[in-house]
Each structure stands twice: as C-alpha cells, then as structure tokens.
Amino acid sequence: MPFNGTEGSAIDITTAADYTANYRLEYPGSVQAIFMGKDILNAILAQEGCMGIRVYFGKAAAGSSDFELVFVGADANENDMINNGGIVADDGKKCPPECGSMNSLNS
C-alpha cells in the first residue's frame, strides 16, 4: 500500500521505556540512541514527493558494536529517495556520551 505520510503513531512512555530497557539489557554498553538535528531532518522532509523518513540500522564496520542510523526520505511509492541527489543522513550525536539528563528512556 502506498505511503501517505500518516504512517506511525505515538506510543506511551511506559511502552517506550520498556523497549529501550530491553535493548539496553541485550546490548549493554552499546550506543543507546542517536540524535539528529532538525535542519537535516527538515531538509529530507522538504524534498519534493517525500512522505516521511526511513531509518536504516547499520554498523560502521562489520563485527563492530558501534551502531549507526542512516536516514533517507521515502516517497509515496515506498521508494527511498536516493536518486537525483536525494539526501541521505548519518553522523548524529550518539548516546552515550551525549545523553542529556537521566530518564526512563536512557537509564
């Protein structure tokens, strides 16, 4: 079914905290989160025909425990917008070390 921009929904903080706690238990000491600034996210979303952002999980090197997130726009036909100069983003700020204050999502 084609994307229309309404995909996804809000979840409650208890569910979100459970998800992140489960991840921390399975991958202790690993990157917990990656922050991407609004400028790059807005640039992806502003591309003509962009219905939202797809996030790929990756690693900087095979066998590495250093997780990466790759952000790319997706169009209504569910295609990544990588042709004709489409914006692909990485290099967000990792938590740890840049986690902000302790809360139910990160501790």
C-alpha positions as CSV (number, residue, x, y, z in Angstrom):
1,M,0.0,0.0,0.0
2,P,1.5,3.4,-0.9
3,F,2.8,5.7,1.8
4,N,0.6,8.8,2.5
5,G,2.5,10.5,5.4
6,T,0.3,9.3,8.2
7,E,2.3,6.1,8.9
8,G,3.3,5.5,12.5
9,S,1.7,6.5,15.8
10,A,2.5,7.8,19.2
11,I,3.2,5.3,22.0
12,D,3.0,5.8,25.7
13,I,6.2,6.4,27.7
14,T,5.8,3.1,29.6
15,T,6.0,1.1,26.4
16,A,8.8,3.2,25.1
17,A,10.8,2.8,28.4
18,D,10.2,-1.0,28.2
19,Y,11.5,-1.1,24.6
20,T,14.7,0.9,25.5
21,A,15.3,-1.1,28.7
22,N,15.1,-4.4,26.7
23,Y,17.6,-3.0,24.2
24,R,20.0,-1.9,27.0
25,L,19.8,-5.4,28.6
26,E,20.6,-7.1,25.3
27,Y,23.3,-4.7,24.3
28,P,25.0,-3.4,27.5
29,G,27.5,-0.6,26.9
30,S,26.3,0.0,23.3
31,V,25.0,3.1,21.7
32,Q,21.5,3.7,23.1
33,A,20.3,6.5,20.8
34,I,21.4,8.8,18.1
35,F,20.3,12.5,17.9
36,M,19.7,14.1,14.5
37,G,19.2,17.8,14.3
38,K,16.1,19.4,12.8
39,D,17.9,21.0,9.9
40,I,18.9,17.7,8.3
41,L,15.5,16.1,9.1
42,N,13.7,19.1,7.7
43,A,15.9,19.0,4.5
44,I,15.0,15.4,4.0
45,L,11.3,16.0,4.5
46,A,11.3,19.1,2.3
47,Q,12.3,17.1,-0.8
48,E,9.6,17.1,-3.4
49,G,7.4,14.0,-3.0
50,C,8.8,13.0,0.4
51,M,6.2,11.3,2.6
52,G,8.4,10.6,5.6
53,I,11.8,9.3,6.7
54,R,13.0,5.7,6.6
55,V,15.7,4.8,9.2
56,Y,18.2,2.0,8.4
57,F,20.2,0.3,11.1
58,G,23.9,-0.1,10.3
59,K,27.3,-0.6,11.7
60,A,30.4,1.4,10.9
61,A,32.4,-1.8,10.3
62,A,31.4,-5.5,10.1
63,G,31.8,-7.0,13.5
64,S,31.8,-3.6,15.2
65,S,29.5,-2.9,18.2
66,D,29.2,0.7,17.0
67,F,25.7,1.1,15.7
68,E,24.8,3.7,13.1
69,L,21.4,5.0,11.9
70,V,21.0,6.1,8.3
71,F,18.1,8.4,7.5
72,V,16.6,8.7,4.0
73,G,13.4,10.2,2.6
74,A,10.8,7.8,1.2
75,D,8.2,8.7,-1.5
76,A,4.5,7.6,-1.8
77,N,5.6,4.5,-3.7
78,E,7.6,3.4,-0.7
79,N,10.9,4.0,-2.5
80,D,14.0,5.5,-0.9
81,M,14.7,8.9,-2.4
82,I,18.4,8.2,-3.2
83,N,18.4,9.1,-6.9
84,N,19.0,12.6,-8.4
85,G,20.8,13.9,-5.4
86,G,18.4,12.7,-2.7
87,I,19.6,13.5,0.9
88,V,20.9,10.6,3.0
89,A,22.0,11.4,6.5
90,D,24.2,9.9,9.2
91,D,26.6,11.3,11.8
92,G,24.1,12.1,14.5
93,K,25.2,12.6,18.1
94,K,25.5,9.3,20.0
95,C,24.2,8.5,23.5
96,P,26.4,7.7,25.3
97,P,28.2,10.1,25.7
98,E,25.7,12.8,24.7
99,C,22.6,11.6,26.6
100,G,21.3,14.6,28.5
101,S,19.7,14.0,31.9
102,M,18.8,10.5,33.1
103,N,15.2,9.5,32.4
104,S,13.1,6.4,31.8
105,L,14.3,6.0,28.2
106,N,18.1,6.1,28.9
107,S,18.7,4.7,32.3
